[in-house]
Amino acid sequence: MLRAGAASIDITPPIGAYLAGHFNSRQSTGIHDPLTATALVISGDGGQVALVGCDLIAMDPGVAARTRELIQEQTGIGAESVMIWATHTHAGPMMLPGGRDSRDEQYIALLAHKLAGGVKMAQDRMADSELSVAVGHEDGIAFNRRYRMRDGSTATNPGVGNPDVVEVAGPIDPDVGCLFVRRGGATRAVLVNYACHLDVLGNGNHLISADYPYYLRRTLAQVGLSDAVVLFGNGCCGNINHVNVFASERQGGFEHCEKMGRVLAGEALKCLKDPAPVDSCTVAARRARIELPLRAFSAEELSKFRAIAADDAISATDFRKLNARGKLRLAETGATSHTTEVQALRIGGLAIVGIPAEYFVEFGLSIKGRSPAEATFIIELANDCVGYVPTEEGFEQGAYEGQSARFAKNTGAVLLDGALGLLQELYSG
């Protein structure tokens, strides 16, 4: 018999915290909705796993490591079996060190203790449960944000109604993956996995918010799942967002967040009608430390970066200058690689893969297509944050994601191979 327990805790930072995710400095002026960390602990034959979703821009690897230490001390669940991810809201606090706006170190220090406490609460609530899985379909609220232009270039978010757009440059992933935990005839927890950037509010927003997952949770509560803990795991959305450039008007703001949350909630409710039971009690975990090759720059590229960084005519908040300075700092370290991790959990026929990047959707589709599991959810920005990882084609085409990438163009394939290797280990024999 599978056992499960879930908990939700508040991780909202103080008003005044700087918000992450945009080039302009944004100090929060209020709280539109609370940020939460949601924890789900599942046990079965083979052990226990803990899933921890956080309404944050990214997961600092130091925070993840400290949280895992505390979780092991308090619950006995080992680090390999704990997956901690950020939903990627752009209306949450600064999480990574070294940015223009300083992060709140007191908040960072307390966060690990809060997350571990949430997992302990979830474990204490464990009871015999029925788990089930369904995969819905939603293709009307997420769009590939890279487009081929008339001049032959590729552009990211070229603007709604731009006449120079020729066609979209890639796919989306329409899967709405749902894991349901039921007990006593009631739904106690739901994990929703969907691939779309949490940047619907834009750079003019100064209110703390979980973005569209807030409305997903609120809508599910309004229609009868008020006792359920709702986790949201973002899929591979490095090149996916909410903007349809072929629409008649711009999309964004809290009203659009609400629309997206309601649409996802509706699809989750459809999935709840007839999900497939998790009929195997096997629960297991694997993780692999992977060395990623950092991007190498030619002397000519470094010279261009220095010129851009020194050009007073370019604003300090212009992406070109921020990117140039970042690449120069990267080159100055002399480092050639970075060690991170890929993780995979098995809950019967469901596999959940944790990727530490803003991963292009093509990789997610490939992992799902080649996975030996009956259903596969992929959650990005898990346990670390290595930034954008485009396909080799996206790397060469450049645009925002290709220019931002800190790692070599084969990095996506390295992560993909690592994930598939773990899945084979979990499901072989």
Secondary structure, 3 states (H helix, E strand, C coil): CCEEEEEEEECCCCCCCEECCCCCCCECCEECCCCEEEEEEEEEECEEEEEEEECCCCCCHHHHHHHHHHHHHHHCCCHHHEEEEECCCCCCECCCCCCCCCCCHHHHHHHHHHHHHHHHHHHHCCEECEEEEEEEECCCCCEECEEEECCCCEEECCCCCCCCEEEECCCCCCEEEEEEEEECCEEEEEEEEECCCCCCCCCCCCEECCCHHHHHHHHHHHHHHCCCEEEEEECCCCCEECCCCCCCCCCCHHHHHHHHHHHHHHHHHHHHHCCEECCCCEEEEEEEEEEEEECCCCHHHHHHHHHHHHCCCCCCCCHHHHHHHHHHHHHHHCCCEEEEEEEEEEECCEEEEEECCEECHHHHHHHHHHCCCCEEEEEECECCCCCEECCHHHHHHCHHHHHHCCECCCHHHHHHHHHHHHHHHHHCC
